[in-house]
Structures are given as C-alpha cells and as structure tokens.
Amino acid sequence: MNIIKKNIVKPIEELAESSGLMLIDILVRGDSRNQVVEVYVDSEESVSVNDCAELSRKIYEYIDKTLMIQSKYRLDVSSPGVDRPLKFLGQYKKHLNRNFELKVLEGEETKKLTGTLKNIEGENLFFQSGNDLKKINFNNIR
C-alpha cells in the first residue's frame, strides 16, 4: 500500500464521518512529484457537490497542516458512480426500488442474483427477482 494512502485513510475517514459521510475508497496515484489523491464518499441520503467541496477543504487543511504530502498534488473528492459496488449497508437505503446485480454467497457457492431492492430490515435486504422475493443477508453479498 502506498505510504501516503496508509497514513491518510484514518484521518480522512474521521473527517468524512464528522461531515455525515462514509469513506468508500481512497486511490493515490501518480509519481512522487505529482500525486493524485481520489477520495470517494457516500451517505445514506445523497451526496451533494457542496458536501464534497466542504470535505475537500477539510482534507486540504489536514494535509497542509501535517505536511503529509510534500510535493505537488491534486485532490479529488466525489461520490462513487453507478459502476462502483456498494460497500456498506447504509449505502443501500437510498437505492430502494432500483435494480441490482449481485454476487451472493450461498453456502460454499457464490451465485449471481439480479433483482429490485424492495426492503431493508436490519442486515437483511429483500430483492424481487422475477416472482420471488429473496432475503439476502448483507454479510453474504460479495
């Protein structure tokens, strides 16, 4: 793991949580002279441009204060796109009645499921797949 990413994950996670957001992922790329730090956040509701801008300011302040990155860098803060998998149970709440394609652990086997998210109860998600309503425990989603 990149040394910058290793040292920045926990502080950014805390800054995101203080803003009511969930840290989804951090990508650090580029070379030592020109780093790019991409931060992906989400929430149970929606993530606005203002949310991302506010968090971006907090992260810039933290990096500048701690001198964590001493070279030129670019910081991008955004919400994950539809092509990124959901990582946390809280992300599913805003996706009720949307179609999903999931990989689900059933016993020792991983199976593919397509369906519409109909309900969430605790850690159980209910997907309509054809005529069947399937209950999937969040911990079994791969």
WOMO-V263468 format. One record per helix or strand of 2 or more residues. SS is the DSSP state (H for helix, E for strand). FROM is the first residue (numbers start at 1). TO is the last residue. If there is no record, write none. Layout:
ss = <SS:SS>
from = <FROM:FROM>
to = <TO:TO>
This chain:
ss = <H:E:E:H:E:H:E:E:E:E:H>
from = <3:22:34:49:72:89:99:109:124:132:138>
to = <18:31:42:66:79:95:106:121:129:137:140>
